[in-house]
């Protein structure tokens, strides 16, 4: 199995640590890179500045994107990704605390691949990580997404 890089865009250090721990506990071989704000996410994805070395900072196959971020919101990052030709097909999952219907609809409108609400327990986080691994391996959007299970990302 080839290793994939997953970019986590999250401003809460404890959420980053929990997700890294979940990746380890689940035995996933995927590389998890983390940035803590929207502007850093754009720099990472562009390969700019400190992220120019693709050996150290490989282009991700998937992005886990929080919505409430400093410097650029998750929605702004998602819109930028979808409007950047070389990134427009990048797999993006919203991973946020918000289950507000307005946020879900906006994420769908901006063509996020799926929308996941951060779980309250570590065991539930392990389930999300397992679903993410299945998505990476098979291309099937996680069933835990708030989109219909058999749906793919909304068409442009």
N, C-alpha and C positions, 0 to 999 in steps of 0.2 A: 504494500500500500504506500503510495507516495504521500509525503507529508504536505499538508496545506498550512498556510498562514491565515490566521483569523485576527483581524484588527478589532480590538475592543475600544470603543470611544465612550469613556465613563469618567465622571469627575469625582466620584466617591471612592476613596482609597480602599475602604472596607469591601465594597462591592467588587473591586478589582481583585483583591486578595481572595475573596470567596470564590470567584469564578476561576482563578488560577488553581486554587485548591480543588475545585470540582473537576477541572480538566485532569489534574494529577490523579485524583482518586478514581476517576472513571478510566484511567489508563489510556487516555487519548494521546496519540503521538503528534497531534497538530500543534503547531507553534502558535502561541497566543501572545500577540503584541498589544500593548495598551498605551493610549494617549489620553490626556485628561481634559481636553477642550476641543471645541469645533475647529478652531484655527489650526491646531496641531494635527487634527485628522486630515484636513486639506493638505497640509504640508507633507504628511506621511504619504498620502495617496498620490501626490504629485511628485514625490521623490525630491523635494526641495530641502534646502538647508541641512539640518542635522540628519535628515532621512535620505540623503542623496545616495548613500552607499547601500545598494540593493542586496549585497551580501549580508549586511547587518540588519537591514530593514526590508525584507522581501515584500513584493507586492502581494497583498492578501487576495485570497479567493472568496472570502466572506468577511463582512463587517457586522459587528454587533454594535448598534448605535443607540445611545441614550438620547432622549429628547431634550431634557433640561440641562443644557451645557453652557459654560461660560464662553465668551468671545464669539461663538457662532452656535446657534441652536442646532439640535439634531435635524430639524426640518430643513434648515439652511444647508447643512452638510449633505443631506439626502438630495435636495434639489440640485446642488452643485454636482454631485456624482452623476445624476441622471442627465445633466446637461453637458457633461464632459465626454466627448466621443469615445475616448479609449477606456472609460470607466463605466459607461452607461449600462453595461450588462453585468456589472459587479453584483454579487449576491449581497443584499443588505437586509438585515433583520433588525427591527426596532426591538430593543430590550429596555423597558422602562417601567417605572412605578405607576404610570398613568393608565387607567382603564377607561378614561373619558371617551365617549363616542366621537367627539369632535377631533380628538387626537388620532383615533383609529381611522376615521374617514380621511383626514388630511394625509396620513401616512399612506393610505391606499391610493389617494389621488396622486401623490408624488412617486408612486410605483415602488414602495418597499416590497420586498418579497414576502415578508411575514411580520407579524406583530406579536411579541411575547411580553407578558407582564411579569416583572421580577417577582419571584416566589418569596414566600415568607419563611420557608424552611430550607435547610441545606439539602435534604432528600429530594425536594421538589426541584431544586437547582440541578441536582444530578440528573434528573429526568430531562430537563431542558438541554443539558450538555449532551446527553445520549441522543436526543432528537437532532441536535445540531450535527453530531457526528454522522448520523444516518443521512441527513441532508447533504453533507459534504460527500459521502460515499455513493449515494444513490440518486441525488438530484431531487428527492421528494421533500417538499416543504414540510416542516414539523407539524404534526397533528395538533400540537398544543398552541399553534398559532391562532389568533382570533379571526383569521380568514377561514372560509370553508376548507375542509380537509383536502378535497380533491382539486382545489383551485391552485393555479399558478399565479404569479404576480399579475396584477391588473395590466391590461394592454395599454400602450400609450395612446 
